[in-house]
Amino acid sequence: MTSTTMPMLDTYPQSINLDRRRLAATIDALIACSEACTACADACLSEGMVAELTKCIRTNMDCADICATTARVLSRHTGYDANISRTLLDACAMACKSCGDECASHAEAHEHCRICAESCRACEQACRDLLASMS
């Protein structure tokens, strides 16, 4: 799959106060994680033991929303406020950790949870890496 994130950042006419490649990688990880969490929640709802997966579904949905919102905010640069980006990245890393932990607890029984946990771990790391570069 080809991402349009880097080409779009390359066309931005003003300076961006972040490393564009790291920013693009983070946005791509956020979008991938949001998609994985949405798909995992849907798959959990299709399992026969859906009641046992309630917490997993909830953390999937929360993580998907937080990742999608963070990706949208990081894609905007006019009137940039680093404090907002830092706060969102920190919240997103926490949501990814929580969701990754929850999905990992179901990974042996459900392949979709294993895949989602991996995506959450990668997104958490991307958020923490971008945060570290902002200091």
C-alpha positions in Angstrom: 0.0 0.0 0.0 1.3 3.4 -0.9 0.9 6.2 1.6 0.2 9.7 0.5 1.4 11.1 3.9 5.0 11.9 2.9 4.1 13.4 -0.5 1.5 15.6 1.2 4.0 16.8 3.8 6.6 17.4 1.0 4.1 19.8 -0.7 3.4 21.8 2.4 4.6 25.3 1.5 5.8 26.5 4.9 8.4 25.1 7.3 7.3 22.3 9.7 8.8 22.2 13.1 9.1 18.4 13.1 11.2 16.0 11.1 8.9 15.3 8.2 9.8 11.7 7.8 9.3 10.9 11.4 6.0 12.8 11.3 4.9 10.9 8.2 5.8 7.5 9.8 3.8 8.4 12.9 0.8 9.5 11.0 0.9 6.3 9.0 1.2 4.2 12.2 -1.7 6.1 13.7 -3.9 5.4 10.7 -2.9 1.8 10.6 -3.6 1.3 14.3 -7.0 3.0 14.0 -7.9 0.6 11.2 -6.6 -2.4 13.1 -8.5 -1.5 16.3 -11.7 -0.9 14.3 -11.4 -4.2 12.6 -10.5 -6.0 15.8 -13.6 -4.6 17.6 -15.8 -5.7 14.8 -14.2 -9.2 14.8 -14.7 -9.4 18.6 -18.4 -8.6 18.1 -18.6 -11.6 15.7 -17.1 -14.0 18.2 -19.3 -16.5 20.0 -18.1 -15.3 23.4 -18.7 -11.6 22.8 -19.5 -10.9 26.5 -16.0 -11.9 27.5 -14.5 -9.5 25.0 -16.4 -6.4 26.2 -13.3 -4.7 27.6 -11.3 -5.5 24.4 -14.0 -4.0 22.2 -14.1 -0.9 24.4 -10.4 -0.4 24.4 -10.3 -1.0 20.6 -12.9 1.6 20.0 -11.3 4.2 22.3 -7.9 3.6 20.7 -9.2 3.8 17.2 -10.8 7.1 17.9 -7.8 8.6 19.7 -5.4 7.4 16.9 -7.7 8.8 14.1 -8.0 12.2 15.9 -4.3 12.4 16.6 -3.5 11.6 12.9 -5.9 14.4 11.8 -4.3 16.9 14.2 -0.8 16.0 13.2 -1.7 16.5 9.6 -2.4 20.2 10.1 0.4 22.7 10.4 -1.0 26.2 10.0 -1.0 27.8 13.5 0.8 24.8 14.9 0.7 24.4 18.7 3.3 21.9 19.9 1.6 21.6 23.3 -1.5 20.2 21.7 0.5 17.7 19.7 2.5 16.6 22.7 -0.7 16.1 24.7 -2.4 14.1 22.0 0.7 12.0 21.4 1.0 11.2 25.0 -2.7 10.3 25.3 -2.4 8.2 22.1 0.6 6.3 23.4 -1.3 5.5 26.6 -4.4 4.4 24.7 -2.2 2.2 22.4 -0.5 0.6 25.4 -3.8 -0.1 27.1 -5.3 -1.6 23.9 -2.2 -3.5 23.1 -2.2 -5.1 26.6 -5.8 -6.0 26.4 -5.6 -7.5 22.9 -2.4 -9.4 23.8 -4.4 -11.1 26.6 -6.7 -12.5 24.0 -4.1 -13.2 21.3 -3.8 -16.9 21.8 -7.5 -17.4 21.2 -8.1 -14.7 18.6 -5.7 -13.9 15.7 -7.3 -10.5 15.1 -6.3 -9.6 18.7 -2.7 -10.6 18.1 -2.5 -8.5 14.9 -4.2 -5.6 16.7 -1.8 -5.8 19.6 1.2 -5.6 17.3 -0.3 -2.6 15.5 -0.9 -0.9 18.9 2.7 -1.6 20.0 4.1 -0.1 16.8 1.9 2.9 17.1 2.7 3.5 20.8 6.4 3.4 19.8 5.9 5.8 16.9 4.1 8.3 19.2 6.8 8.0 21.9 9.6 8.5 19.2 7.9 11.6 17.8 7.4 12.9 21.3 11.0 12.4 22.2 12.1 14.3 19.0 9.9 17.3 20.1 11.8 17.8 23.4 
